[in-house]
Structure formats: C-alpha cells, structure tokens
Amino acid sequence: MGAPQLVSSDGLVMTNHHCVRECVSDLADAQHDYIANGFYAAAVRRRECPAMEANQLVKITDVTKQVEAPPLVNRTAHSTKRSGRRRRRSKAPVVRGDVRCEVVTLYQGGVYDLYKYKRYQDVRVVFAPEETAAFFGGDPDNFTFPRYDLDAAFVRIYDGGAPLHTDTFLKFAAKGVKQGDLAFTSGNPGSTSATIRWRSSYFSAMRHSHSF
C-alpha cells in the first residue's frame, strides 16, 4: 500500500515508510538496527529487497462494455452461470512475465478500467528514516490531525542490473507552490471528522441512530 511515485529519470521512487519497513528490517543484523536508527544506502553494501516489487502503470483501457456484457442467450443455464463466474474472476489481477493486468472498479461499478503495469522485481532501498521520525503521532494523528512526521522512504528500481531509465517521472519543485497553483494529492487518504463542529457531529449521529 501507499502512493509510490517515480521522482527521477534513473528509477528513484518515493513512497511511504511502512512500504519499506519489512525490507529494512530484513537488512538489519545484530549490529545494525535500521528500523530504530534509519537506513542510508551510501553507508550499506547490501540493499536489495527481494520481497518488493514495483509496478509502473503504462496503459489504461475502458473495459466497461466487456465486463457488463450479458452471457450468450443460446447457452444452457449451467454454462451461463459458469460464464458469469468466469467474467467475475476475470477482474482478478493477471500476471504474465513482466506484465501485470488488473480490472479496477470505479464509481461504484459505473466504470471498469483495465490497468496494465510493467513489473520490476529488482528493487533496492535507498533511504528510510528512523521509525520515531517516520511514525510520529501514529494512526491517531494520521486520521485526525495533520501529521508532522517524516513518513517517507526512497527505493530505486533496477532493470537488467542497472538503474531504470525513464522519461516519465514527477519532478521536485525547488521553489514550492505559489498562491493559486494547481495541486494534486496522490493516494487514498482516510476520512476524518476533525473539521466538523462537535454539535453538528452529535446531532448527525443522533439522527442516523433514530432513523426508520
């Protein structure tokens, strides 16, 4: 989980700290606690993450008509049911070699898109901060207030033993944003009631609890 993004032309990926936690823990040993003290690749020889895989979205195709197509009417009832089950199963991810495809449901079933990904299985951690900085405030702050922590980590994708070269990546803005600039937030943040007045929240709960 998380919202990883390529941020350089040589395969550098920025993601959340928890996404690399397992790898950083596996790289640790009796003398090095990378979870507690952080990880920096320049000071470490081994940095491969065998359990990690990077999937780069390369194509989106609208397959709503194919997913919603009714079964053929000239089939028996048994084969019709089997066809429906096969179509529902077709929405599960399919992996073949270095390609991964998945049907994604949007707008509560109003649209179905086929996402095609390029798979990269050579991923190496570059940087991860110490856990006290990365998880400051924990989930209570995460879902209630703005979190003032360093919930970030960097990994690098390798292709054929060398850093991945790509022309598609997000560039850092050294000067930041200005008033009126268009800004997007990637990911799927959790909901919060922090901005709702207590009295409005209370009466909303009471109304729903007594509805018929």
Disulfide bonds with the S-S distance in Angstrom:
Cys23-Cys49 1.99
